[in-house]
């Protein structure tokens, strides 16, 4: 149960929203729509707000993080806000130095690749998460009946950044450690799961009505590696909010061939990237799990007639699932014209 009667779900503000209802498998008059990375570089107001401020500093200034979180709700009329932060923020708050390098992403000067380095990783202290909780409370107070989605990076993706020292397309060192030192792998993934779980829990306790776990790099894995060496830890991260009555979404990039493993993660909603049609995704899941997705982000730059036909097709295929949350099959590209996103929201709400 949620700890406070003032939480938006307990207080009756967000429980009847289309987003929360869809996440619980219910269909309402219109489908909810939001976009991964909707708060960010595609918005001129974001660029103005963040001018002169480093990314991680923006994430840890509650008023600024709240303002950025709210910007796409005001502009696009989406059915949910998603908390503005970065997946490495809880790692930083645990005391692990990290820098976000423009044009590259999170960079760790001292990668974690040995048993001793893993053993030295500090737990994240609850008090260190205070800026996150403060920002969430500011957002929730302004959102009213619109739910806030809390988010965190999945343990595998976090571990990849820590081991590789930064972004990597193939995660070669990561996969090598997985097989060469299973004990160290398990210890590292457990730490990552607990850090992400604490990050999710802090957001929920402060007022988030839904959470999403992002696994950006899991598509580099074989099915057997994903099932045995990743799924238990993603489950551990989501279990951190299992008793708080909030719907849990899991999104993994490139997981089409492992989609049937999603029920083992403990997620209530499965996000699907653009590669797999939603009706086929629902078939692989036995037609029993709500889906999220999966407009191709590349088509945001196509002529409207092309994009509109694609959105309508996504919605038609989403009919196969018990319920459907409309989203992209990955994040909003930075160069996206924001008026296109608003137009998609208007289209979805009109159907």
C-alpha positions, -999 to 999 in steps of 0.1 A, spaced: 0 0 0 11 36 -6 22 52 27 3 84 25 -34 92 19 -22 124 1 -5 104 -27 -23 112 -60 -34 76 -64 -49 74 -29 -63 109 -30 -82 100 -62 -65 125 -85 -48 101 -109 -64 67 -104 -90 73 -130 -67 89 -155 -65 72 -189 -28 64 -183 -32 46 -150 -64 28 -162 -46 16 -193 -16 5 -173 -40 -17 -153 -55 -33 -184 -86 -11 -187 -98 6 -219 -114 40 -218 -128 64 -244 -94 75 -256 -60 60 -255 -34 77 -233 -3 90 -251 31 102 -239 66 101 -254 98 87 -241 123 117 -239 94 141 -243 111 164 -219 144 175 -234 163 187 -264 134 188 -289 118 217 -269 130 253 -273 118 260 -237 140 232 -225 171 246 -242 163 280 -227 158 266 -192 190 246 -193 212 273 -208 245 275 -189 236 245 -167 252 211 -169 229 181 -174 235 165 -140 232 198 -122 199 203 -139 187 169 -127 196 178 -91 181 212 -89 145 204 -79 128 235 -93 146 232 -126 140 195 -129 104 200 -121 100 228 -147 116 207 -174 93 177 -165 62 199 -169 71 216 -202 59 188 -226 26 185 -206 19 221 -211 30 221 -248 16 188 -261 -12 179 -238 2 145 -232 -16 122 -207 14 118 -184 46 136 -174 78 115 -171 103 126 -145 132 145 -160 165 129 -149 191 106 -161 197 69 -155 231 76 -139 217 101 -114 212 74 -86 247 61 -93 261 97 -88 240 101 -56 255 68 -43 289 85 -46 302 71 -79 317 100 -100 302 103 -135 302 130 -161 277 135 -190 298 145 -220 278 164 -247 275 143 -278 286 111 -260 266 105 -229 276 93 -194 313 87 -189 330 71 -159 366 79 -155 372 48 -134 352 19 -149 341 -9 -126 357 -41 -139 371 -60 -109 358 -78 -78 374 -52 -56 359 -23 -75 324 -39 -72 329 -46 -35 338 -9 -30 306 4 -45 287 23 -18 249 19 -13 228 49 -21 217 66 11 180 75 13 189 111 23 209 115 -9 177 111 -29 161 142 -13 165 164 -44 147 138 -64 118 136 -40 116 174 -37 114 177 -75 87 151 -78 66 168 -51 68 201 -70 57 184 -103 28 164 -87 14 196 -70 11 212 -104 0 182 -124 -33 177 -106 -51 148 -122 -23 141 -147 -1 113 -135 37 114 -132 58 85 -144 89 78 -124 117 61 -142 151 44 -137 176 26 -158 176 -12 -158 205 -30 -140 220 -43 -172 221 -9 -189 236 7 -158 262 -21 -155 271 -16 -191 279 21 -186 299 12 -154 319 -15 -170 325 1 -204 332 35 -189 306 50 -212 282 42 -240 289 11 -261 270 -4 -290 281 -40 -284 289 -41 -247 319 -64 -253 336 -59 -219 302 -62 -203 293 -95 -218 329 -108 -212 326 -101 -175 291 -117 -174 307 -150 -185 342 -148 -171 333 -139 -135 297 -148 -127 301 -139 -90 313 -104 -97 286 -100 -123 259 -110 -98 273 -86 -72 274 -57 -96 239 -63 -110 226 -66 -75 241 -33 -67 227 -17 -98 192 -32 -91 192 -18 -56 203 16 -67 177 18 -95 151 3 -71 158 30 -45 155 57 -72 121 43 -83 109 40 -47 118 76 -39 98 89 -68 68 68 -59 68 78 -23 70 115 -34 40 111 -57 47 93 -89 17 72 -100 35 49 -125 71 38 -130 90 26 -160 123 7 -161 144 14 -193 168 -12 -206 185 5 -235 213 -20 -242 197 -54 -234 192 -60 -271 229 -68 -274 223 -101 -255 215 -136 -265 182 -150 -252 199 -173 -228 222 -146 -214 192 -122 -210 171 -149 -193 197 -161 -168 219 -131 -162 196 -101 -165 160 -109 -159 164 -117 -122 180 -83 -116 155 -63 -135 129 -81 -114 147 -71 -83 147 -34 -94 109 -35 -101 103 -54 -68 114 -23 -50 80 -8 -56 60 -40 -58 41 -32 -26 33 4 -34 3 -2 -57 17 16 -87 17 1 -122 51 -9 -135 62 -6 -172 93 -23 -186 108 -11 -219 137 -29 -234 152 -19 -268 157 -48 -292 140 -74 -270 115 -87 -296 128 -122 -295 128 -122 -257 94 -105 -253 78 -136 -239 101 -134 -209 86 -101 -199 60 -116 -174 90 -128 -154 101 -92 -148 71 -83 -128 60 -56 -152 23 -47 -156 29 -32 -190 54 -41 -217 69 -14 -239 77 -25 -275 102 -9 -298 94 0 -334 107 -33 -349 78 -55 -338 42 -49 -347 20 -46 -316 -4 -73 -327 24 -97 -330 38 -86 -297 5 -93 -281 3 -127 -297 38 -136 -282 25 -125 -248 -6 -145 -250 -29 -115 -255 -29 -109 -217 -6 -80 -211 -11 -43 -217 13 -29 -243 31 5 -248 44 18 -281 54 18 -308 55 46 -333 88 46 -352 108 77 -341 123 79 -376 89 88 -390 86 119 -369 106 136 -397 84 121 -425 56 140 -443 24 141 -421 4 119 -445 31 91 -440 33 96 -402 -5 98 -398 -10 65 -416 17 49 -395 1 62 -362 -33 49 -372 -17 15 -381 0 14 -346 -34 21 -330 -51 -6 -350 -25 -32 -341 -27 -21 -305 -63 -32 -304 -50 -67 -300 -38 -60 -265 -60 -57 -234 -51 -20 -234 -26 2 -252 -6 32 -241 5 51 -272 42 60 -273 72 59 -295 93 28 -301 122 47 -285 129 82 -274 122 115 -292 151 124 -314 166 158 -305 159 173 -339 122 165 -338 98 194 -346 78 196 -314 46 206 -334 47 171 -348 44 156 -313 15 179 -305 -2 168 -338 2 131 -328 -14 137 -294 -43 155 -311 -48 127 -336 -47 100 -309 -72 119 -287 -95 124 -317 -98 87 -325 
